[in-house]
């Protein structure tokens, strides 16, 4: 276990677990949590033994967004503090997006503001049946952050994104699933367990192939068809050169389960 101020970080074999840990503040994002997320993401990226990351939260809420009460307490320095907080959060989310390990997010309770943005950054998102999602930025006179203006138009289209961000409507877990924001729904009492099971399966997978899946999808909206296919060809050939690629093909031909490194 690594010591952090506002989250719990654990590593079990090839699986890293990050839990937001400000339950008394509904896991509101403050400067400490943003810095911790940046450090934790960098740790996951640098550790080549980590093949999957599970992000969840302590308490009854996933994350209600920025801690506006703490922010307001800084008076004249609040805008500068918010910029630093956003920079740390964005560094964390950029690292999560570009690291090889898939990010599995387990959502309980409310995911609002930056919490909702973090959800959008997950590769696999498991939502509790009672979870609720809302942007809430303009309700506080603020514009969105956390990469939400990048992810949401791609996930759900421009019109639905405008609806979410301008009206601050709330989505149920069922609506979030229908819209394509979450991957699946689990009962409230088992959401962490089901998300962990997925993360554990991914941690046993081929890290090179999973990393290339993430990279190819991340770049696909900004790449021409021909360029994307060239990237696919280079990626699949590099996978085959790897130990895991050789094992995967051999296992397929021998009709057995692969044993990836």
TITIVO-36709 format. One record per atom (N, C-alpha, C): y, z, x; residue number from 1; residue in one letter; atom name. Coordinates in steps of 0.02 Angstrom, whole numbers. Each point is the difference from the previous one (the first is absolute). Layout:
BEGIN
REC     py     pz     px   k r  a
REC      Y      Z      X NUM A CA
...
This chain:
BEGIN
REC     py     pz     px   k r  a
REC    -60      0     43   1 X  N
REC     60      0    -43   1 X CA
REC     62      0     44   1 X  C
REC     48    -41    -17   2 X  N
REC     64     -4     36   2 X CA
REC     53     37    -40   2 X  C
REC     44     36     34   3 X  N
REC     51     40    -34   3 X CA
REC     59    -44    -22   3 X  C
REC     17      4    -64   4 X  N
REC     59    -33    -28   4 X CA
REC     35     51    -45   4 X  C
REC     64    -10    -11   5 X  N
REC     38     47    -41   5 X CA
REC     -9    -11    -75   5 X  C
REC     -3    -64    -21   6 X  N
REC      2    -16    -72   6 X CA
REC    -59    -39    -25   6 X  C
REC    -51     -5     41   7 X  N
REC    -62    -32    -22   7 X CA
REC    -59     29     38   7 X  C
REC    -58    -13    -26   8 X  N
REC    -63     22     31   8 X CA
REC    -35    -61     27   8 X  C
REC    -15      0     64   9 X  N
REC    -33    -56     33   9 X CA
REC    -68     23     26   9 X  C
REC    -53    -36    -19  10 X  N
REC    -67     16     24  10 X CA
REC    -35    -65     20  10 X  C
REC    -43      5     49  11 X  N
REC    -40    -57     21  11 X CA
REC    -73     21     -1  11 X  C
REC    -40    -37    -38  12 X  N
REC    -72     12     -3  12 X CA
REC    -36    -65     18  12 X  C
REC    -24     -4     61  13 X  N
REC    -31    -61     23  13 X CA
REC     50    -57      2  13 X  C
REC    -14    -54    -37  14 X  N
REC     44    -58     -1  14 X CA
REC     50      2    -57  14 X  C
REC      2     55    -38  15 X  N
REC     44      6    -58  15 X CA
REC     56     50     14  15 X  C
REC     62    -22     -9  16 X  N
REC     57     46      5  16 X CA
REC     25     15    -71  16 X  C
REC     18     62    -11  17 X  N
REC     24     22    -66  17 X CA
REC     70     29      7  17 X  C
REC     46    -24    -40  18 X  N
REC     69     24     -1  18 X CA
REC     15     26    -70  18 X  C
REC     21     63     -6  19 X  N
REC     18     28    -65  19 X CA
REC     72     23      2  19 X  C
REC     40    -27    -45  20 X  N
REC     69     24     -8  20 X CA
REC     -3     73    -20  20 X  C
REC     41     42     33  21 X  N
REC    -10     72     -9  21 X CA
REC     66     37    -11  21 X  C
REC     36    -20    -53  22 X  N
REC     57     38    -24  22 X CA
REC     -9     10    -76  22 X  C
REC    -55     31    -20  23 X  N
REC    -15      4    -72  23 X CA
REC     53     38    -40  23 X  C
REC     32     50     30  24 X  N
REC     51     37    -37  24 X CA
REC     62    -42    -14  24 X  C
REC      9    -53     39  25 X  N
REC     56    -47    -11  25 X CA
REC    -26    -65    -30  25 X  C
REC    -58      3    -33  26 X  N
REC    -31    -59    -30  26 X CA
REC     -9    -56     51  26 X  C
REC    -11     21     63  27 X  N
REC     -8    -47     56  27 X CA
REC     59    -47      7  27 X  C
REC     59     26    -15  28 X  N
REC     61    -39     11  28 X CA
REC      7    -18     73  28 X  C
REC     22    -60     13  29 X  N
REC      6    -25     68  29 X CA
REC     64     26     31  29 X  C
REC     -6     41     52  30 X  N
REC     58     23     38  30 X CA
REC     -4    -26     71  30 X  C
REC     48     19     42  31 X  N
REC      1    -26     69  31 X CA
REC    -63     19     37  31 X  C
REC    -25     61    -10  32 X  N
REC    -60     23     35  32 X CA
REC    -61    -42    -19  32 X  C
REC     -8    -12    -65  33 X  N
REC    -58    -39    -22  33 X CA
REC      4    -72     25  33 X  C
REC     60    -29     -1  34 X  N
REC      7    -69     24  34 X CA
REC    -17     -4     75  34 X  C
REC     23     49     39  35 X  N
REC    -17      1     71  35 X CA
REC    -75      9     10  35 X  C
REC    -30     44    -40  36 X  N
REC    -72     12      6  36 X CA
REC    -40    -62    -18  36 X  C
REC     21    -36    -52  37 X  N
REC    -34    -61    -18  37 X CA
REC      4    -52     56  37 X  C
REC     58     -4     31  38 X  N
REC      8    -46     56  38 X CA
REC    -47     18     57  38 X  C
REC     -4     64     16  39 X  N
REC    -45     23     54  39 X CA
REC    -73    -12    -19  39 X  C
REC    -18     16    -62  40 X  N
REC    -70     -7    -21  40 X CA
REC    -21    -73      0  40 X  C
REC     44    -44    -23  41 X  N
REC    -16    -71      0  41 X CA
REC    -10    -25     71  41 X  C
REC     44     21     46  42 X  N
REC     -7    -20     70  42 X CA
REC    -65     26     30  42 X  C
REC    -19     61    -19  43 X  N
REC    -63     28     25  43 X CA
REC    -59    -40    -25  43 X  C
REC      1    -20    -63  44 X  N
REC    -55    -40    -28  44 X CA
REC     -4    -68     33  44 X  C
REC     57    -29     14  45 X  N
REC      3    -66     31  45 X CA
REC    -25      2     72  45 X  C
REC     18     52     36  46 X  N
REC    -17      4     71  46 X CA
REC    -73     20     13  46 X  C
REC    -29     36    -47  47 X  N
REC    -69     24      8  47 X CA
REC    -49    -55    -21  47 X  C
REC    -31    -33     47  48 X  N
REC    -45    -55    -16  48 X CA
REC    -64     23    -33  48 X  C
REC    -13     65      1  49 X  N
REC    -60     26    -35  49 X CA
REC     10      3    -75  49 X  C
REC     63      1    -23  50 X  N
REC     15      5    -71  50 X CA
REC     -8    -69    -33  50 X  C
REC    -43     -4    -50  51 X  N
REC    -14    -64    -33  51 X CA
REC     21     -1    -73  51 X  C
REC     23     56    -26  52 X  N
REC     27      3    -69  52 X CA
REC     43     62     -5  52 X  C
REC     51     -4    -44  53 X  N
REC     46     56     -9  53 X CA
REC      6     14    -75  53 X  C
REC     -7     64    -18  54 X  N
REC      7     22    -69  54 X CA
REC     65     39     -7  54 X  C
REC     43    -20    -46  55 X  N
REC     64     34    -12  55 X CA
REC     -2     29    -71  55 X  C
REC     10     66     -4  56 X  N
REC     -1     34    -65  56 X CA
REC     53     55      1  56 X  C
REC     -2     45    -48  57 X  N
REC     52     51     -6  57 X CA
REC    -27     65    -26  57 X  C
REC     29     55     23  58 X  N
REC    -15     66    -25  58 X CA
REC     38     13    -65  58 X  C
REC    -28     40    -44  59 X  N
REC     35     21    -60  59 X CA
REC     -7    -48    -58  59 X  C
REC     46      7    -48  60 X  N
REC     -5    -36    -63  60 X CA
REC     37    -68      1  60 X  C
REC     36    -14     53  61 X  N
REC     38    -62      4  61 X CA
REC    -19    -38     64  61 X  C
REC      1    -66     -4  62 X  N
REC    -10    -39     61  62 X CA
REC     63      3     43  62 X  C
REC     55    -26    -25  63 X  N
REC     65      4     34  63 X CA
REC     53    -23    -49  63 X  C
REC     50     43    -12  64 X  N
REC     51    -16    -50  64 X CA
REC     60    -36     31  64 X  C
REC     -8    -24     61  65 X  N
REC     54    -37     33  65 X CA
REC     39     45     47  65 X  C
REC     59    -23     19  66 X  N
REC     41     39     46  66 X CA
REC     20     67    -28  66 X  C
REC      3     50     43  67 X  N
REC     20     67    -20  67 X CA
REC     76      1     -5  67 X  C
REC     26    -16    -58  68 X  N
REC     73     -6     -9  68 X CA
REC     36     67      6  68 X  C
REC    -35     54    -17  69 X  N
REC     31     66      6  69 X CA
REC     14     16     73  69 X  C
REC    -50    -13     42  70 X  N
REC     10     12     72  70 X CA
REC     52    -48     28  70 X  C
REC     -3    -62    -23  71 X  N
REC     48    -50     25  71 X CA
REC     72     21    -16  71 X  C
REC     10     21    -62  72 X  N
REC     68     19    -21  72 X CA
REC     27     60     38  72 X  C
REC    -45     42     25  73 X  N
REC     22     60     36  73 X CA
REC     34    -17     66  73 X  C
REC     -7    -62     23  74 X  N
REC     30    -19     63  74 X CA
REC     71    -27     -8  74 X  C
REC     24     -1    -62  75 X  N
REC     70    -18    -15  75 X CA
REC     21    -65     33  75 X  C
REC     48      2     45  76 X  N
REC     29    -61     29  76 X CA
REC    -49    -38     44  76 X  C
REC    -53     33     23  77 X  N
REC    -48    -33     44  77 X CA
REC    -58    -30    -39  77 X  C
REC      2      5    -67  78 X  N
REC    -59    -19    -40  78 X CA
REC    -16    -74      7  78 X  C
REC     50    -44      2  79 X  N
REC    -13    -72      6  79 X CA
REC    -33    -17     66  79 X  C
REC     25     31     55  80 X  N
REC    -31    -12     65  80 X CA
REC    -71     27      2  80 X  C
REC    -10     58    -31  81 X  N
REC    -66     30     -2  81 X CA
REC    -48    -45    -38  81 X  C
REC     23    -28    -57  82 X  N
REC    -42    -44    -40  82 X CA
REC    -19    -63     40  82 X  C
REC     46    -26     39  83 X  N
REC    -15    -59     42  83 X CA
REC    -54     17     51  83 X  C
REC      4     58     31  84 X  N
REC    -51     20     49  84 X CA
REC    -67     11    -34  84 X  C
REC      1     31    -59  85 X  N
REC    -61     10    -38  85 X CA
REC    -33    -66    -17  85 X  C
REC     41    -47    -25  86 X  N
REC    -27    -66    -18  86 X CA
REC    -28    -36     61  86 X  C
REC     34      6     57  87 X  N
REC    -25    -32     61  87 X CA
REC    -69     27     20  87 X  C
REC     -8     66     -5  88 X  N
REC    -65     30     17  88 X CA
REC    -54    -22    -49  88 X  C
REC     17      1    -65  89 X  N
REC    -48    -21    -51  89 X CA
REC    -19    -73     11  89 X  C
REC     49    -42     13  90 X  N
REC    -14    -72      9  90 X CA
REC    -41    -13     63  90 X  C
REC     11     38     53  91 X  N
REC    -41     -6     59  91 X CA
REC    -72     18    -15  91 X  C
REC    -10     53    -39  92 X  N
REC    -67     20    -20  92 X CA
REC    -35    -55    -40  92 X  C
REC     35    -26    -50  93 X  N
REC    -30    -50    -44  93 X CA
REC    -13    -65     37  93 X  C
REC     43    -19     46  94 X  N
REC    -11    -59     41  94 X CA
REC    -63      8     42  94 X  C
REC     -8     59     29  95 X  N
REC    -60     13     40  95 X CA
REC    -63      0    -43  95 X  C
REC      3     32    -58  96 X  N
REC    -57     -1    -45  96 X CA
REC    -20    -72    -18  96 X  C
REC     50    -43    -11  97 X  N
REC    -13    -69    -20  97 X CA
REC    -31    -40     57  97 X  C
REC     18     14     62  98 X  N
REC    -20    -41     56  98 X CA
REC    -58     28     41  98 X  C
REC    -19     63    -13  99 X  N
REC    -58     27     35  99 X CA
REC    -63    -33    -27  99 X  C
REC    -53      2     40 100 X  N
REC    -63    -32    -22 100 X CA
REC    -34     39    -56 100 X  C
REC      6     66      1 101 X  N
REC    -36     41    -50 101 X CA
REC     30     -9    -69 101 X  C
REC    -41    -12    -51 102 X  N
REC     24     -3    -69 102 X CA
REC     28     67    -22 102 X  C
REC     51     -1    -43 103 X  N
REC     31     60    -27 103 X CA
REC    -22      8    -73 103 X  C
REC    -36     53    -14 104 X  N
REC    -21     16    -68 104 X CA
REC     45     56    -26 104 X  C
REC     31    -11    -58 105 X  N
REC     46     49    -29 105 X CA
REC    -30     29    -63 105 X  C
REC     -2     66     -4 106 X  N
REC    -22     35    -61 106 X CA
REC     60     29    -34 106 X  C
REC     14    -20    -62 107 X  N
REC     61     20    -36 107 X CA
REC    -17     49    -55 107 X  C
REC     31     59      4 108 X  N
REC     -7     50    -53 108 X CA
REC     69     14    -29 108 X  C
REC      4     13    -64 109 X  N
REC     63     19    -31 109 X CA
REC     53    -54      5 109 X  C
REC     60     20     16 110 X  N
REC     57    -46      1 110 X CA
REC      9    -33     68 110 X  C
REC     10    -65      0 111 X  N
REC     21    -38     59 111 X CA
REC     66    -33    -18 111 X  C
REC     55     25     28 112 X  N
REC     66    -25    -18 112 X CA
REC     39    -17     62 112 X  C
REC     48    -45     -7 113 X  N
REC     44    -17     55 113 X CA
REC    -39    -20     62 113 X  C
REC     15     33     56 114 X  N
REC    -35    -15     62 114 X CA
REC    -75     12     -6 114 X  C
REC    -20     46    -43 115 X  N
REC    -72     11    -11 115 X CA
REC    -32    -62    -30 115 X  C
REC     34    -32    -46 116 X  N
REC    -25    -62    -30 116 X CA
REC     -1    -56     53 116 X  C
REC     51     -1     44 117 X  N
REC      2    -49     53 117 X CA
REC    -60      8     48 117 X  C
REC    -17     62     15 118 X  N
REC    -57     14     43 118 X CA
REC    -64    -26    -32 118 X  C
REC     -6      9    -66 119 X  N
REC    -59    -25    -36 119 X CA
REC     -7    -75     10 119 X  C
REC     55    -36     -5 120 X  N
REC     -2    -73      6 120 X CA
REC    -24    -23     68 120 X  C
REC      8     43     50 121 X  N
REC    -19    -18     68 121 X CA
REC    -74      9     14 121 X  C
REC    -37     30    -47 122 X  N
REC    -71     12     11 122 X CA
REC    -41    -64     -4 122 X  C
REC    -53     -3     39 123 X  N
REC    -47    -57     -4 123 X CA
REC    -47      8    -60 123 X  C
REC    -20     62    -12 124 X  N
REC    -40     18    -59 124 X CA
REC     34     60    -31 124 X  C
REC     13     -2    -66 125 X  N
REC     33     56    -34 125 X CA
REC    -43     23    -57 125 X  C
REC    -19     64      2 126 X  N
REC    -39     32    -53 126 X CA
REC     47     48    -37 126 X  C
REC     11    -12    -64 127 X  N
REC     46     41    -39 127 X CA
REC    -37     46    -47 127 X  C
REC     22     62     -4 128 X  N
REC    -27     46    -50 128 X CA
REC     20    -25    -70 128 X  C
REC    -44     11    -48 129 X  N
REC     13    -26    -67 129 X CA
REC     64     27    -30 129 X  C
REC     21     59     21 130 X  N
REC     62     30    -26 130 X CA
REC     61    -13     43 130 X  C
REC     -5    -42     50 131 X  N
REC     56    -13     44 131 X CA
REC     53    -43    -35 131 X  C
REC     62      6     23 132 X  N
REC     57    -35    -29 132 X CA
REC     41    -29     58 132 X  C
REC     27    -60    -12 133 X  N
REC     36    -36     53 133 X CA
REC     69    -21    -26 133 X  C
REC     51     11     42 134 X  N
REC     68    -22    -18 134 X CA
REC     41     -8     63 134 X  C
REC     47    -47     -2 135 X  N
REC     44    -12     57 135 X CA
REC     53     55      6 135 X  C
REC     41      8    -52 136 X  N
REC     48     56     -5 136 X CA
REC     59     -3     47 136 X  C
REC      5    -50     43 137 X  N
REC     55     -3     48 137 X CA
REC     68     -6    -35 137 X  C
REC      8    -51    -42 138 X  N
REC     66    -12    -30 138 X CA
REC     19     57    -47 138 X  C
REC    -49     37    -24 139 X  N
REC     15     58    -42 139 X CA
REC     42     51     38 139 X  C
REC    -10      1     67 140 X  N
REC     39     45     43 140 X CA
REC     56    -37     35 140 X  C
REC     15    -62    -22 141 X  N
REC     53    -38     30 141 X CA
REC    -17    -29     68 141 X  C
REC    -65     -8     14 142 X  N
REC    -22    -24     66 142 X CA
REC    -39    -65     -7 142 X  C
REC     -5    -36     54 143 X  N
REC    -40    -62      2 143 X CA
REC    -68     16     31 143 X  C
REC    -50    -42    -12 144 X  N
REC    -69     15     23 144 X CA
REC     -7     -5     75 144 X  C
REC    -51     36     26 145 X  N
REC    -19     -4     70 145 X CA
REC    -76      2      5 145 X  C
REC    -25     14     60 146 X  N
REC    -72      5      9 146 X CA
REC    -37    -66     -6 146 X  C
REC     36    -55     10 147 X  N
REC    -32    -66     -4 147 X CA
REC    -15    -23    -70 147 X  C
REC     25     37    -50 148 X  N
REC    -18    -17    -69 148 X CA
REC     27    -69    -21 148 X  C
REC     59    -20     26 149 X  N
REC     27    -65    -18 149 X CA
REC    -38    -57     34 149 X  C
REC    -42     17     49 150 X  N
REC    -45    -49     31 150 X CA
REC    -66     -3    -37 150 X  C
REC    -29     59    -12 151 X  N
REC    -68      2    -28 151 X CA
REC     -3    -18    -74 151 X  C
REC     46     28    -40 152 X  N
REC     -9     -8    -72 152 X CA
REC      8    -72    -25 152 X  C
REC     48    -40     23 153 X  N
REC      1    -69    -23 153 X CA
REC    -64    -37     17 153 X  C
REC    -31     17     55 154 X  N
REC    -63    -33     19 154 X CA
REC    -59     26    -41 154 X  C
REC      1     65    -17 155 X  N
REC    -55     29    -38 155 X CA
REC      3    -18    -74 155 X  C
REC     60      3    -29 156 X  N
REC      5     -4    -73 156 X CA
REC     48    -54    -24 156 X  C
REC     35    -35     45 157 X  N
REC     47    -52    -20 157 X CA
REC     71     27     -7 157 X  C
REC     48    -45      1 158 X  N
REC     71     19     -1 158 X CA
REC     20     34    -65 158 X  C
REC    -20    -28    -57 159 X  N
REC     24     26    -64 159 X CA
REC    -23     73    -11 159 X  C
REC    -63     14     14 160 X  N
REC    -24     68     -8 160 X CA
REC     33     47     50 160 X  C
REC     13    -25     60 161 X  N
REC     34     41     50 161 X CA
REC     71     17    -24 161 X  C
REC     35    -49    -26 162 X  N
REC     67     13    -27 162 X CA
REC     -3     52    -55 162 X  C
REC    -49     -5    -43 163 X  N
REC     -9     48    -54 163 X CA
REC     -9     70     28 163 X  C
REC    -45      7     49 164 X  N
REC    -14     66     29 164 X CA
REC     62     29     33 164 X  C
REC     36    -41     39 165 X  N
REC     54     26     41 165 X CA
REC     65      9    -37 165 X  C
REC     12    -39    -52 166 X  N
REC     63      5    -36 166 X CA
REC     -3     47    -60 166 X  C
REC    -57      4    -33 167 X  N
REC     -6     43    -59 167 X CA
REC    -33     66     15 167 X  C
REC    -33      5     58 168 X  N
REC    -36     62     19 168 X CA
REC    -54     20    -50 168 X  C
REC    -30    -50    -31 169 X  N
REC    -54     14    -47 169 X CA
REC    -58     33     36 169 X  C
REC    -37     40    -37 170 X  N
REC    -58     34     28 170 X CA
REC    -63    -40    -18 170 X  C
REC    -45     -5     47 171 X  N
REC    -64    -32    -11 171 X CA
REC    -56     52      1 171 X  C
REC    -45     -6    -47 172 X  N
REC    -60     41      1 172 X CA
REC    -48    -28     52 172 X  C
REC    -53     36     15 173 X  N
REC    -51    -25     47 173 X CA
REC    -30    -65    -26 173 X  C
REC    -12     -3    -66 174 X  N
REC    -29    -61    -30 174 X CA
REC     47    -59      8 174 X  C
REC     65     11    -11 175 X  N
REC     48    -55      9 175 X CA
REC      5    -21     73 175 X  C
REC     -1     49     45 176 X  N
REC      3    -16     72 176 X CA
REC    -60    -41     21 176 X  C
REC    -58     14    -30 177 X  N
REC    -60    -39     15 177 X CA
REC      6    -70    -29 177 X  C
REC     24     -5    -61 178 X  N
REC      8    -66    -32 178 X CA
REC     50    -43     38 178 X  C
REC     52     30     26 179 X  N
REC     51    -37     37 179 X CA
REC    -22    -18     71 179 X  C
REC    -52     31     25 180 X  N
REC    -23    -15     67 180 X CA
REC     30     44     54 180 X  C
REC     28     57    -20 181 X  N
REC     30     46     48 181 X CA
REC    -52     46     31 181 X  C
REC    -48     21    -40 182 X  N
REC    -55     41     26 182 X CA
REC    -65    -40     -4 182 X  C
REC    -48     23     40 183 X  N
REC    -64    -36      5 183 X CA
REC    -49     22    -54 183 X  C
REC     -2     65    -12 184 X  N
REC    -46     27    -50 184 X CA
REC     25     68    -23 184 X  C
REC    -29     25    -55 185 X  N
REC     18     64    -29 185 X CA
REC    -60     47      4 185 X  C
REC     13     63     14 186 X  N
REC    -53     50      2 186 X CA
REC     22     60    -42 186 X  C
REC    -47     40    -25 187 X  N
REC     19     61    -36 187 X CA
REC     42     45     45 187 X  C
REC     46     37    -30 188 X  N
REC     45     43     38 188 X CA
REC    -38     44     49 188 X  C
REC    -55     28    -23 189 X  N
REC    -36     50     40 189 X CA
REC    -40    -30     57 189 X  C
REC    -10    -66      0 190 X  N
REC    -42    -31     52 190 X CA
REC     37    -53     40 190 X  C
REC     66     -8    -10 191 X  N
REC     36    -54     34 191 X CA
REC     -4      6     75 191 X  C
REC      8     61     27 192 X  N
REC     -4      8     73 192 X CA
REC    -69    -17     26 192 X  C
REC    -50     23    -37 193 X  N
REC    -70    -12     20 193 X CA
REC    -15    -75      1 193 X  C
REC     22    -36    -52 194 X  N
REC    -15    -72     -3 194 X CA
REC     38    -39     52 194 X  C
REC     62     19     13 195 X  N
REC     39    -33     51 195 X CA
REC    -30     13     69 195 X  C
REC    -22     60     12 196 X  N
REC    -32     16     64 196 X CA
REC    -64    -40     10 196 X  C
REC    -39     -8    -53 197 X  N
REC    -62    -39      6 197 X CA
REC     15    -72     21 197 X  C
REC     53    -28    -28 198 X  N
REC     20    -68     20 198 X CA
REC     22     -2     72 198 X  C
REC     41     49     20 199 X  N
REC     24      3     69 199 X CA
REC    -57      9     49 199 X  C
REC    -49     40    -19 200 X  N
REC    -58     11     44 200 X CA
REC    -40    -65      8 200 X  C
REC     -8    -38    -54 201 X  N
REC    -35    -64      6 201 X CA
REC     38    -48     46 201 X  C
REC     66     -2     -7 202 X  N
REC     40    -43     43 202 X CA
REC     -3     23     73 202 X  C
REC     -6     65     11 203 X  N
REC     -3     26     68 203 X CA
REC    -65    -20     34 203 X  C
REC    -48    -22    -38 204 X  N
REC    -64    -23     28 204 X CA
REC     -2    -76      7 204 X  C
REC     55    -33    -16 205 X  N
REC      2    -73     -1 205 X CA
REC     20    -29     68 205 X  C
REC      5    -67      3 206 X  N
REC     19    -34     61 206 X CA
REC     75      1     10 206 X  C
REC     24     39     48 207 X  N
REC     72     11      7 207 X CA
REC     38    -64     16 207 X  C
REC    -30    -46     39 208 X  N
REC     36    -62     16 208 X CA
REC     11    -41    -63 208 X  C
REC    -52    -10    -40 209 X  N
REC      5    -41    -60 209 X CA
REC     48     31    -50 209 X  C
REC     -4     66     -9 210 X  N
REC     45     34    -47 210 X CA
REC     73     -5     24 210 X  C
REC     11      5     65 211 X  N
REC     67     -7     26 211 X CA
REC     28    -70    -10 211 X  C
REC    -43    -51      9 212 X  N
REC     22    -69    -11 212 X CA
REC     14    -13    -74 212 X  C
REC    -38     30    -45 213 X  N
REC     14     -7    -71 213 X CA
REC     71     25    -15 213 X  C
REC     17     59     27 214 X  N
REC     66     28    -11 214 X CA
REC     55    -46     28 214 X  C
REC    -10    -23     61 215 X  N
REC     51    -41     33 215 X CA
REC      9    -67    -36 215 X  C
REC    -55    -31    -19 216 X  N
REC      5    -65    -34 216 X CA
REC     35      6    -67 216 X  C
REC    -16     51    -38 217 X  N
REC     32      9    -65 217 X CA
REC     73     19      7 217 X  C
REC     17     40     50 218 X  N
REC     69     21      9 218 X CA
REC     46    -60     14 218 X  C
REC    -26    -49     35 219 X  N
REC     41    -57     20 219 X CA
REC     -5    -60    -47 219 X  C
REC    -44      3    -49 220 X  N
REC    -17    -59    -39 220 X CA
REC     59    -28    -41 220 X  C
REC     46     43    -22 221 X  N
REC     55    -24    -42 221 X CA
REC     53    -38     40 221 X  C
REC      0      9     66 222 X  N
REC     51    -31     41 222 X CA
REC    -28    -55     45 222 X  C
REC    -62    -21    -12 223 X  N
REC    -34    -48     43 223 X CA
REC    -21    -61    -41 223 X  C
REC      7    -58     29 224 X  N
REC    -23    -61    -34 224 X CA
REC    -76      0     -5 224 X  C
REC    -27    -42    -43 225 X  N
REC    -72     -5     -8 225 X CA
REC    -34    -16     66 225 X  C
REC     26    -50     35 226 X  N
REC    -33    -22     62 226 X CA
REC      4     55     53 226 X  C
REC     57     33      5 227 X  N
REC      6     54     48 227 X CA
REC    -45     59    -17 227 X  C
REC     -5     14    -65 228 X  N
REC    -44     55    -21 228 X CA
REC    -73    -16     16 228 X  C
REC    -20    -62    -12 229 X  N
REC    -69    -18     15 229 X CA
REC    -14      1     75 229 X  C
REC     49    -16     41 230 X  N
REC     -9      6     72 230 X CA
REC     -9     73     20 230 X  C
REC     40     44    -30 231 X  N
REC     -8     72     13 231 X CA
REC    -69     24    -22 231 X  C
REC    -23    -25    -58 232 X  N
REC    -67     18    -23 232 X CA
REC    -54    -22     49 232 X  C
REC      7    -61     25 233 X  N
REC    -50    -27     47 233 X CA
REC     -2     42     64 233 X  C
REC     59     17     25 234 X  N
REC      2     41     61 234 X CA
REC    -28     70    -12 234 X  C
REC     15     27    -58 235 X  N
REC    -24     68    -16 235 X CA
REC    -75      2     -7 235 X  C
REC    -28    -46    -38 236 X  N
REC    -72      2    -13 236 X CA
REC    -39    -12     65 236 X  C
REC     27    -43     44 237 X  N
REC    -35    -12     63 237 X CA
REC      3     61     45 237 X  C
REC     57     36     -1 238 X  N
REC      5     62     39 238 X CA
REC    -48     53    -27 238 X  C
REC     -7      2    -66 239 X  N
REC    -48     47    -29 239 X CA
REC    -71    -14     25 239 X  C
REC    -18    -64      2 240 X  N
REC    -68    -18     20 240 X CA
REC    -11     18     74 240 X  C
REC     52     -2     41 241 X  N
REC     -7     18     70 241 X CA
REC    -10     75      9 241 X  C
REC     20     39    -49 242 X  N
REC     -4     73      7 242 X CA
REC    -71     25    -10 242 X  C
REC    -11     61     23 243 X  N
REC    -65     32     -8 243 X CA
REC    -17      9    -74 243 X  C
REC     50     18    -40 244 X  N
REC    -12      9    -71 244 X CA
REC    -16    -66    -35 244 X  C
REC     34    -53     21 245 X  N
REC    -15    -65    -29 245 X CA
REC    -71    -22     15 245 X  C
REC    -22      9     62 246 X  N
REC    -68    -17     19 246 X CA
REC    -50     41    -41 246 X  C
REC     15     65     -8 247 X  N
REC    -45     44    -38 247 X CA
REC     -1    -20    -73 247 X  C
REC     58    -17    -29 248 X  N
REC      3    -19    -70 248 X CA
REC    -40    -62    -16 248 X  C
REC      5    -51     43 249 X  N
REC    -37    -62    -10 249 X CA
REC    -75     13      9 249 X  C
REC    -18     38     51 250 X  N
REC    -70     15     12 250 X CA
REC    -30     38    -58 250 X  C
REC     37     49    -27 251 X  N
REC    -26     39    -56 251 X CA
REC     -9    -43    -61 251 X  C
REC     47    -47    -12 252 X  N
REC     -6    -45    -57 252 X CA
REC    -62    -43      6 252 X  C
REC    -12    -28     58 253 X  N
REC    -58    -43     10 253 X CA
REC    -65     39     -3 253 X  C
REC      1     62     22 254 X  N
REC    -61     42      0 254 X CA
REC     -8     39    -65 254 X  C
REC     46    -12    -47 255 X  N
REC     -4     32    -66 255 X CA
REC     -2     77      4 255 X  C
REC     46     28     39 256 X  N
REC      4     73      8 256 X CA
REC     73     21     -3 256 X  C
REC     11     64     -8 257 X  N
REC     69     25     -1 257 X CA
REC     28     -1     70 257 X  C
REC     62    -23     10 258 X  N
REC     29      0     67 258 X CA
REC     17     70     24 258 X  C
REC      0      9     65 259 X  N
REC     20     63     31 259 X CA
REC     60    -15     45 259 X  C
REC     59      4    -30 260 X  N
REC     60    -18     36 260 X CA
REC     20     58     47 260 X  C
REC     30    -20     56 261 X  N
REC     21     49     50 261 X CA
REC     62     37    -24 261 X  C
